[in-house]
Amino acid sequence: MDCCGHGHAAGNTHHHLWPATLMSVGALLAGAGGPSGSTAAADAADETAAALAVLRRAVSIDVHTHGGKTGISSKSPPSDDLANHMRAGALAVACLADVPDGPILGRDAAGALAAVRTPASGELYRHHLARLAWMDELVAHHGIRRALNAADLEAAHQAGEPAIIGDVEGLDFLDGRLERLEEAHQRGLRHLQLVHYTPNDIGDFQTGAIKHDGLTEFGAEVIRACHRLGFVCDVAHATEDMVRQAVKVASKPLLLSHTAVAGSRAMGPTPLTGRQVTPDHARAIAETGGSVGIWHFFPDLDAYVTGLKEMADIVGTDHVSIGTDQFDSRGCVADYTRWVHLMAAMLRGGFTAEETAKIAGGNYLRIFKAAVG
């Protein structure tokens, strides 16, 4: 759809993730960075080794993804692709987002992604349930753990086994029924984004017509219910007015999972300007103790690192995360075999190992612990 690190004792070993990663990285290095034995190849190997050292020490988390072109937003059945790519790139955790309004999205007359028809009664709820069943199948048979709390995240990382956090992009399946949040929690979801591309009774979204002047009273009830039940509350796609109102309601850190700084020079000209956020918008999230995720729609990994720096310069490295919004082959992290190389680019680009670990997962882990436990 055009939709703090955890240390390990010295004797711990990773039986699944790290051997696969080392083999895949070795294969990549054999054909990249210059001829065997060259200075360029040695530098690339050193960068990758340093990146792997960060990923061994700290839980890394993509805070918003659809799992690639064979992922949950595709028409493909569940497969081993996600687990294999996560192992190859040493990504520990993916916040895997179901998209309830997916069936009614398309291009409007201006070419922008939008809801192009009114859903039939119960249609989006039924689609949401079908996607949860897809996620259940992925976990049951395709090498992925489901994380329901912070201990699960740390246990999966320590075991070297890829994990997902169940996520929903837009609460359009609620149809005004708050009790469906409890059902979602029982089904294993732990991360909820309030709005997407379809008008709902929660609040206004960035690319739609203003109907509520921000957050509705029902939307405020939803935020309070998210905090009570134990969900990360994600305000991606929400207007700045809605975010400012949500901040006043929130009693726990908020997340804005995927965006970039308005006018990002690192992104350059883009049709996604309506989804970028102003510095004040981003600061409002940081003031809750939360984090802003930066998507991967940059020309290359070095530009992506510059995009992360643009946001870090505004809110500080304690409030920046990586939310690729990975869906198909677009973006510079086209699949998770590239994750370790993004970490290497961050180190090469001037982030310290500690800062890299925070942005790559530690900041979200802090939010997850506060929200979920």
N, C-alpha and C positions, 0 to 999 in steps of 0.2 A: 504494500500500500504506500502510495505517495502519501503513506503514513510515517579506625586505627588498626593497624595491621595485627595479625595474629601470629606470634612467634612460636617456634617449635623447639623442643629439646634437640640437642645435637644428634642423638641417636635415632630420631624419627626418619622414616623413609616413606616415599610415595610410590605405591606399588602399581598405580594405574596411569596417573597423569604424567608424571615426570619422565619415565622411560619413553613413552610415546612422544613427548615433547622434544626430548633430547634427540631422538632419531629424526623427527621431522625437521627440526632446526638444522641438524647436521646436513640433511639432504639439501635444504634451501641454501645453506652457506656454500655447499660444494659448487653451486652454479651461480652464486651471486657475490658481488663485492670484489671481483677481480680474479685473476688466475690463482690456482692453489699456491700457497706460499707467499703471495704478494702482500704488501703492506695493507692494501685496501681490504683484502680477505681477512687478514689478522685483526684489523680494526673492527670489521663487521662481527667477527667471532667474539671479540672482547665486549662489544656493545650488547650482543645477544646474551652472553654469559651474565653480564651485569643486570640485564632485564630479568632473566630467569631467577637470579638471586632475589630480586625484589618480589617476584611472584611466588617464590617458595615461602618467603617470610610472611607475606600479607595476603589476606583474602581479596581477590580482585573481583569486581562486580560491574557488569554492564547494566546500568540502572534503567534502561529502556530498550527493548529489542523485540522483534517478531521472529527471530531465529533464522533469518536468511530466506532464500528463495524456496526452500522446502519446509519452511517453518509454519507456525500456527496460523498465519494469515494467508497461507497458500491453499491450493486445492489438493496438495500432496498428502498422502497418508503419513502418519508418524514414521520416522526412519531413524537410523543411527547417525545421520549427517551432523546434527547439532552436537552430539556427544563427541564424535570424531574430530570435528573442527575445534571444539573447546579444548580437547586433549592436545591437539596439535599445536595450538597457540598458547596453551597454559592459562586459559581463562577459567576461573573457579566457578563463578556464578553468573547466571543470566536472569534478569527480570523479564520473563516471557509474557508478552502482552497479547491477550485476546482482544479483538476489536468488535464489540457488539453491533456497531452501526455499519460494519463492513458491507453487508448486502445492499445497502441503499446509497453507497458512495459512488460518485462518478465525477466527470468534468462538467462544470457549468458552462454557460455561453462564453464566459471570459477565459475559460481554460483552467480555472482553479478547482481544486478538489472540494467537493461539497456534497451534501445530501441532495440527490436529484429526484427523489420521490418520497412520499409519505409512507412509512412502514405499515404493513397490515397489523392488526391487533395481535400482540404477543410475538410478532416476527423476530424482533431483536432479542427478546428473552430466549426464544427457542434457539436462535443462532448462537447466543452466548453459551447455553447449555451444551450444544454440540461441540463447541470449541473446548469447553472444560472436559468433555469426554475424550477429545483429541489429546489433551494434556495428560489425562489419566493413562491413556495408552502409551504415550511417550515415556512416562515414568515407569510403567509396568514392564515394558519390553525393550527399551532402546537405550539403556546405559546412562540414564539420568536420574539423579536423586531429586526429591522435592524437599525444600527447606521450609519448615513451619515456624522456626524460631532461630535466634542467633546461634544457639548451640548446634543446631543442624548445619548452619553455614560453616562453622568452624570445624565440625566433625567431617564434613564432606571435603573441605580443603585439606585437612590433615590426612585423610585417606587417599587423596589424589583422585577423587571421583567428581565429575562435573555435576552441578546442581542448578535447579531453577527455583526462582521465587514466582509463584503464580501472581499474575498481574492482569489488570483490565484497563483498557484505554477508552474511557468514557463510560459513565454509568447509565447509558441509555436503556439498559435492560431492566432498570428498576421500575419504570412506569409508575413512579410515585409511591411505590411500596417499599418502605424502609426495611421491612422484615427480610427482604431479599439480600440485604447486606449480611445478616446473620447466616443465611443459607450459603452465601459466597464464602464466608469464613469457614464454615463446616466443610465446604468442598476444597479447601486448601489454598484459597487466595489470601495473600497478605499485603498486597500493594494495589491501590485503587486510584485511577485518574478520574477526576470529576467530570470533565467535558472533553469533547472531541470535535467532530465536524457537524454534528446534528443538533439542532436546537432541543434543549431539554429544560426541565423545571428546576435545575440546580443553579445555573448561572450563565453568563455570556461567554462566548469563545471568541478568540482573536480574529478569526476570518469570517465571522458571521455578523448578521445585523444585531444591533444592541436592542434587547427586548426587556431586560431585567434591571438595567443600570448596575450591573455587577452580580453579586451573590444574592440569591433568594433566601427567604426564611427556611424553606425546605433544604436548600443547599447548606445552610448553617447547621441544621439538624443532621445532615449527612456527615459533615465534618466531625461534629461531636460524637456521632455513632462510630465513625472510623477510629477515633481515639479510644472510645470505650471498648470496642471489640478487639482492637489490635491490628490495625492496618496502617501501612505507610500511606499518607494522604498526599497525592500528587496533583499539582495545579498546573501542569503543562497544558497548553492551548487556552487557558483562561485569560481573559482580558486583565489589564493592569488594575482596573477598578475592582474587578472580582477578587484578584489576589490581595489587594490592600484590605478588603473587607474580610477575606478568609483569614488573614493574619490576625485580625482582631478577635476572631472566634477561636482560633487554634490554641490549644494548650500544650501541643507537642510540636517538634520540628516539622516543617513542610518541605516537600521536594518539588522542584520543577525539573522534570526528568530529561527533556530534550529540547534544545534551542541553541541560540548563539547571540552574541551581543549585537544590538541594532547597528547596522552599518558596518558590520565586521569586514575589515580590510582583508583578513585572512580568507574569508569565504569569497569575497569579490561579488560581482553582479550575480543575483540569484532570484528566482521566483519565490523564495521562502522569506522575503523581507517581512511579510505579515505575521510570521511566526517568531521573528527575533524579538528580543526584549531590551528595554532601556536599562541603563545602569540603576535607576531608582527602582524599577521592577525587580531586578535581581537582588538589590540590597534588601528589599522587603522580605524576600525568602531567607536571606542570610541572617536577618535579625531574629528569626524564629529559632536559630540554631540549625537551619536546614542547608540545602545544597542545590546548586543549579547544574544540571547535566548538559553537556555539549555534544551535539550530534556529530556524525562523521561526514557531513556533506561539504568537504573541503577538497581542493585539487589533489593533495597528497598528504602523507603522514606528517611531514614537516610543517605544512600549512595548518593541519589539525592541531599540532602542538602550539602554534601561534594563536589559534582560536581559543585554546585552553588558557593561554597566558592572558589574552584579552579579558576573559572573565575573571581570572585570578587577580588581575590588577585592580578590579572593581570590588570584589567581595573577599579576596584572600584565598589562599590555597585550602583553608579549612572548609570552604563552602563551594567547591567545584567538584563535579563528578563527570564520568563518561557515560553518556546515554546515546549510543550510536543511532538508534532508530533503524537498525539493520532490517531490511525487508528483502530486497533483491540485490542485484550486483552493483547498484549505484552506491557511491560513497567510497571513501578510501580504506575502510575496513570491510571489504566486500564479503569476507567470511572470517571466522575466528582463528584461522591459521595466521592471520595478520596481527592478532592481539599482542604477542610477544614483541613484534616489530614496532608497534605503537609505543610500548613501554620503552624500548630502546631509543626511539625518536624523542621521547620525553626526557630521558637522561641526556641524550646528545644535545637537546635543545635548551638545557640549563636547569631543568628541575632536578632537585636533589633526590636521592633514593627515598628519603622520608616523605618528601612532597609527592613524589610519584605514587607511593603506596597509599597516601591519603586520597588523592584524586582517583586512583584506579580502583578504589573500593573502601578504604578506611572511613571516608566521610559518610558514605551510604550506610556502612555497617553501624556507625554511631546513631544515625537516624533510625535504622531498623531496630536496634536495641531499645531505643526510647519509645518507639511506637508499638513494637510487637513483643519484645522481651526475649 
